[in-house]
Amino acid sequence: MTEPVRLSKFLAHQQGISRREAEHLIAKGVVRVAGEIVEAPFFKVTDEEVTVDEGASMEPIEPLTLVWYQPPGTPLPDPLTLRDGAPRSALDNSGADWLKVHFLSQQPLAELGEDESGLAVWSQNRGVIRKLGDDLDQLEQEYVVEVEGTLDDEGLKRIGFALCADIRGRKPKVSISWQSDTRLRIAMKRVPVGGIRGAVEEQGLKVIEVRRLRLGAILLGRMAPGEWRFLPVDVRF
């Protein structure tokens, strides 16, 4: 029996490539041990057959942005747990493979308040990270608030004033309207994190749920709570 050896070391020797190149191929999901894809470079092999998928290349792995329908009352998880623990949305049109590397080093961005649900975002893409960091205030966000109670137009205006109360400088435009007897739509830039519930409840409405539907140009869409999807690499917020 052959002494166990790390897959990356074995592959580098087998293919005549560097250890770093071997680890890159493994991360891309194109290396198989006994016919099964293995994505861990530290995986130990002995006498098993190790193969590389035909047509595999050294092209870089594109950094991806991940969005998730964060259910009410659920804390933000480690993105890697979504890979096997949550359903991938049928709305995913990214063309991205289901690779472990796509879930690693994902940075949470524009996080929701503790009592909010809806569109949550992580990204590995430096451009997206910068956009949702430095330029977040320039992006309009849209929320729907499920409520019980009634409120007139003056009350809606007071909600808008409350949302802008702590914002320094020029106040953003706030659009608030009834979508139905139990649902308010709120759209604005510079949303105070976790501030919507309090602003609405101050006007005597009982808030059932605060859900983010849109961040810039990215929509939650018809995703179900708990589902996730990757965004195409050329999509802009």
C-alpha positions as CSV (number, residue, x, y, z in Angstrom):
1,M,0.0,0.0,0.0
2,T,1.3,3.5,-0.9
3,E,2.0,5.9,1.9
4,P,-0.8,8.6,2.1
5,V,0.1,11.9,0.4
6,R,-1.7,15.2,0.1
7,L,-3.8,15.4,-3.1
8,S,-2.1,18.7,-4.1
9,K,1.3,17.3,-3.8
10,F,0.4,14.1,-5.7
11,L,-1.3,16.1,-8.5
12,A,1.6,18.5,-8.8
13,H,4.0,15.5,-9.3
14,Q,1.6,13.7,-11.6
15,Q,0.9,16.7,-13.9
16,G,4.3,18.3,-13.8
17,I,2.9,21.5,-12.4
18,S,3.5,23.7,-9.3
19,R,1.7,23.0,-6.0
20,R,-0.1,26.3,-6.3
21,E,-1.4,25.3,-9.8
22,A,-2.4,21.9,-8.4
23,E,-4.4,23.6,-5.6
24,H,-6.0,25.9,-8.2
25,L,-7.3,22.9,-10.3
26,I,-8.6,21.2,-7.1
27,A,-10.5,24.4,-6.1
28,K,-12.1,24.5,-9.6
29,G,-13.6,21.1,-9.0
30,V,-12.0,19.4,-12.0
31,V,-9.9,16.9,-10.0
32,R,-11.3,13.5,-9.3
33,V,-10.2,10.8,-6.9
34,A,-11.6,7.4,-7.8
35,G,-14.1,9.2,-10.0
36,E,-15.4,11.6,-7.3
37,I,-14.7,15.3,-7.3
38,V,-12.5,16.4,-4.4
39,E,-12.1,20.1,-3.6
40,A,-9.7,19.7,-0.6
41,P,-6.0,20.0,-1.5
42,F,-5.1,18.4,1.9
43,F,-7.2,15.2,1.1
44,K,-4.9,12.2,1.4
45,V,-4.6,9.7,-1.4
46,T,-2.9,6.4,-1.6
47,D,-3.6,4.0,-4.5
48,E,-6.7,5.7,-5.8
49,E,-6.9,6.8,-9.4
50,V,-6.5,10.6,-9.7
51,T,-7.7,12.3,-12.9
52,V,-8.2,15.8,-14.2
53,D,-11.3,16.6,-16.2
54,E,-10.7,16.9,-19.9
55,G,-10.6,20.6,-21.0
56,A,-9.6,21.9,-17.5
57,S,-7.7,25.1,-17.6
58,M,-5.7,27.4,-15.4
59,E,-8.1,30.3,-16.0
60,P,-8.7,32.3,-12.8
61,I,-11.8,31.6,-10.7
62,E,-14.1,34.6,-11.0
63,P,-15.0,36.2,-7.6
64,L,-18.7,35.9,-7.1
65,T,-21.5,37.8,-5.3
66,L,-24.0,35.7,-3.2
67,V,-27.5,36.8,-2.3
68,W,-29.8,35.1,0.2
69,Y,-33.3,35.5,1.4
70,Q,-32.7,36.0,5.0
71,P,-35.8,34.7,6.9
72,P,-37.3,36.7,9.8
73,G,-35.4,36.2,13.1
74,T,-32.5,34.3,11.5
75,P,-29.0,35.5,12.0
76,L,-26.6,35.8,9.1
77,P,-24.8,32.4,8.7
78,D,-21.4,31.4,7.4
79,P,-22.1,31.3,3.6
80,L,-20.4,27.9,3.4
81,T,-23.3,26.4,5.4
82,L,-25.7,27.5,2.6
83,R,-24.0,25.3,0.1
84,D,-25.4,22.1,1.4
85,G,-27.8,23.4,4.0
86,A,-30.1,25.6,1.9
87,P,-31.8,25.4,-1.5
88,R,-30.3,27.2,-4.5
89,S,-32.9,29.4,-6.1
90,A,-34.3,28.6,-9.6
91,L,-33.7,32.3,-10.3
92,D,-29.9,31.7,-10.3
93,N,-28.7,32.6,-13.9
94,S,-25.1,33.1,-13.0
95,G,-23.8,29.9,-14.7
96,A,-21.6,29.3,-11.7
97,D,-20.7,25.8,-10.6
98,W,-21.5,24.6,-7.1
99,L,-17.9,25.0,-5.8
100,K,-16.7,25.3,-2.3
101,V,-14.4,28.1,-3.3
102,H,-17.3,30.3,-4.3
103,F,-18.6,30.3,-0.7
104,L,-15.2,31.0,1.0
105,S,-13.9,34.6,1.8
106,Q,-17.4,36.0,1.2
107,Q,-17.7,39.4,2.9
108,P,-21.2,40.4,4.3
109,L,-22.3,43.8,2.9
110,A,-25.1,46.2,3.6
111,E,-26.3,44.1,6.5
112,L,-29.9,44.1,7.6
113,G,-31.0,45.1,11.0
114,E,-31.5,42.3,13.6
115,D,-35.3,42.3,13.2
116,E,-35.3,42.6,9.4
117,S,-35.5,40.0,6.6
118,G,-35.2,39.8,2.9
119,L,-32.2,40.5,0.6
120,A,-28.9,39.8,2.2
121,V,-25.6,40.1,0.3
122,W,-22.0,38.7,0.5
123,S,-19.3,39.2,-2.1
124,Q,-15.8,38.2,-3.0
125,N,-15.6,40.8,-5.7
126,R,-13.5,43.9,-4.8
127,G,-15.6,46.2,-7.0
128,V,-18.9,45.1,-5.3
129,I,-17.3,45.3,-1.8
130,R,-16.2,48.9,-2.6
131,K,-19.6,49.7,-4.1
132,L,-21.6,48.4,-1.1
133,G,-19.1,50.0,1.3
134,D,-18.0,53.4,0.1
135,D,-21.0,54.1,-2.2
136,L,-23.8,52.4,-0.3
137,D,-25.4,55.8,0.5
138,Q,-25.8,56.4,-3.3
139,L,-28.0,53.2,-3.7
140,E,-31.7,53.3,-3.2
141,Q,-33.1,50.5,-1.1
142,E,-36.7,49.3,-1.1
143,Y,-38.6,47.6,1.7
144,V,-42.0,46.3,2.3
145,V,-43.4,46.5,5.9
146,E,-46.2,44.2,6.9
147,V,-48.3,46.0,9.5
148,E,-51.6,45.9,11.4
149,G,-53.5,49.2,11.8
150,T,-54.3,52.3,9.7
151,L,-52.5,55.5,9.0
152,D,-53.3,58.6,6.9
153,D,-51.0,60.5,4.5
154,E,-49.8,62.8,7.3
155,G,-48.7,59.8,9.3
156,L,-46.8,58.5,6.3
157,K,-45.0,61.8,6.1
158,R,-44.0,61.6,9.8
159,I,-42.5,58.1,9.1
160,G,-40.3,59.8,6.4
161,F,-39.3,62.6,8.8
162,A,-38.3,60.0,11.4
163,L,-36.2,58.0,9.0
164,C,-34.2,61.1,8.1
165,A,-34.0,62.6,11.6
166,D,-30.4,61.4,12.3
167,I,-29.0,61.8,8.8
168,R,-26.6,64.7,8.5
169,G,-26.4,67.0,5.5
170,R,-28.9,66.8,2.6
171,K,-31.8,64.6,3.4
172,P,-32.7,61.8,1.0
173,K,-36.0,61.6,-0.8
174,V,-38.3,59.1,1.0
175,S,-41.1,57.4,-0.9
176,I,-43.7,55.8,1.3
177,S,-47.1,54.4,0.1
178,W,-49.7,51.7,0.9
179,Q,-49.4,48.6,-1.3
180,S,-52.4,47.1,0.4
181,D,-54.3,47.4,3.6
182,T,-51.5,45.6,5.5
183,R,-48.4,46.5,3.5
184,L,-46.3,49.6,3.3
185,R,-43.7,50.2,0.7
186,I,-40.7,52.3,1.6
187,A,-37.9,53.3,-0.8
188,M,-35.0,55.6,0.0
189,K,-31.2,56.1,0.1
190,R,-29.2,56.1,3.3
191,V,-31.6,53.8,5.1
192,P,-30.9,53.8,8.9
193,V,-29.9,50.2,9.7
194,G,-32.7,48.7,11.8
195,G,-34.6,52.0,11.9
196,I,-37.6,51.3,9.9
197,R,-39.5,49.3,12.5
198,G,-39.2,52.0,15.1
199,A,-40.2,54.8,12.7
200,V,-43.4,52.9,11.7
201,E,-44.3,51.8,15.2
202,E,-44.0,55.4,16.5
203,Q,-47.1,56.1,14.3
204,G,-49.2,53.5,16.1
205,L,-48.9,50.7,13.6
206,K,-48.0,47.2,14.7
207,V,-45.1,45.9,12.6
208,I,-45.2,42.2,11.7
209,E,-42.2,42.1,9.3
210,V,-39.7,44.5,7.7
211,R,-38.4,42.9,4.5
212,R,-35.8,44.3,2.0
213,L,-36.9,43.8,-1.6
214,R,-34.2,45.7,-3.5
215,L,-30.7,47.0,-3.0
216,G,-29.8,49.3,-5.9
217,A,-30.7,47.4,-9.1
218,I,-30.6,43.9,-7.4
219,L,-34.0,42.5,-6.6
220,L,-35.0,39.8,-4.1
221,G,-37.4,38.6,-6.7
222,R,-39.5,35.5,-6.2
223,M,-37.0,33.7,-4.0
224,A,-38.4,31.8,-1.1
225,P,-37.1,32.4,2.5
226,G,-33.8,30.6,3.0
227,E,-33.0,30.3,-0.7
228,W,-29.7,31.7,-2.2
229,R,-28.3,32.5,-5.6
230,F,-25.2,33.8,-7.2
231,L,-25.3,36.9,-9.3
232,P,-23.8,37.0,-12.8
233,V,-20.3,38.5,-12.7
234,D,-21.3,41.4,-15.0
235,V,-24.4,42.4,-12.9
236,R,-24.1,45.9,-11.4
237,F,-25.8,47.2,-8.2
